[in-house]
Amino acid sequence: MTYIDTEKRAHAEKNGTPHAAEEVIAEWHALADAVCRELLHAGLPAHVERPGAPACIQPGACVHVDTGEGPAGGVHISWNAGESLTEAVFDCMQPERLDLQAPVIAHGTRVVSLMEETIKEVLKLSGFRTCAAVEFDNPAPETHVAGRQPRQWFIEHILTEVVLGLIAAIRSPEPRGDGSGEPAGISVEGKSRLTGRSIRVVQEGLHRLADDDRQELARTFRRLSGTMHSQDSAFSGFWKADRSLLELPDELCLPSQQPPTVTRASITPAHVLAAAYMSLLATLKLADEDTIAHDVAVKITGAWTGTLLRRLDQAPDEDRQQLIRLFREAADEQTDPVHKAFPSGFPEAIGLVEEGD
């Protein structure tokens, strides 16, 4: 599809307002569609204003593309109030009865401002970078969408799920689904060896986070462990969720009793969780048969690696790439050469490949 024909491009160039390249405009339209889908997903009325379509003032978020070259070009969002409010404002602005002090005008301005802030917060939560259009000398009350970034809440959620799941599976009193009813065969000491390192990683990292991040991660631990236990999310697997899963969040939130091993100056919940996840997988991979049977270790690893990949199936590529970066950083920060070798190749081993690789 051609967005700007040759004649229009030449005319715009002559007037000093050139259009962006066709491939750039195509990317902006794809971004506009993604923005609209996210707003609709959140329950906000939204539509994309298509090039060449008749102008209309449809209530809700109007997502449109400015094809101009330069910082003001790209995806913009404006909020259209409902028909009755819009008509009331317009009535007060007619020349024969102009009244800029009318309360309805102030009300309409306030409504638009509130909806702009709501749109920004929804898009920020969904991984979009936004700013006010006025930052690009655009006086219109619009929001400019600069692009996409990883959704931190989503990454933290899936990493929390797999960390809790791996620990619970290792500690599970019995396999499930094979009909044997036989215990997994991991001693109390073995379970401690398999989970101790990763639990310490969480404990150390948790208490180095900012207060808000620490409290939110603790709430996420408790919320997810409760959900996983009540729904018995392992029903189709081979482990059984017992009450120890409900007690795990309190254990993870305890201060570490050993000297810190994490060296990162600034740390986020996602960094803590990625390091713990990689530590668990490396420990399972390197464990001897006396600690855990090889086939049991493979089942546990495969089950929770599969969970991670399923969660990523419908996720934007930005989320996948961020996970790859987190795993590589976890490998770089390892000081133990034995544990370092495993996570460095982990993304490729499970099919997580960086764009362009």
Buried (B, 14 or more C-beta within 10 A) or exposed (E): EEBBEEEEBEEBEEEEEBBBBBEBBBBBBEBBEBBBBBBBEBEBBBBBBEEEEEEEEEBBBBBBBBBBBEEBBBBBBBBBBEEEBBEBBEEBEEEEEEEEEBEBBEBBEEBBEEBBEBBBEBBEBBBBEBEBBEEBEBEEBBBBBEBBBBBBBBBBBBBBBBBBBBBBBBBBEBBBEEEEEEEBEBEEEBBEBBBEBBBBBBBBBBBBBEEEBBEBBBEBBBEBBEEBBEEBBBEEBBBBBBEBBBEBBEBBBEEBEEEEBBEBEEBBBBBBBBBBBBBBBBBBBEBEEEBBBEEBBEBBBEBBBEBBBEBBEEBBEBBBBBBBBBBBBBBEBBEEEEBBBBBBEBBEEBEBEEEEE
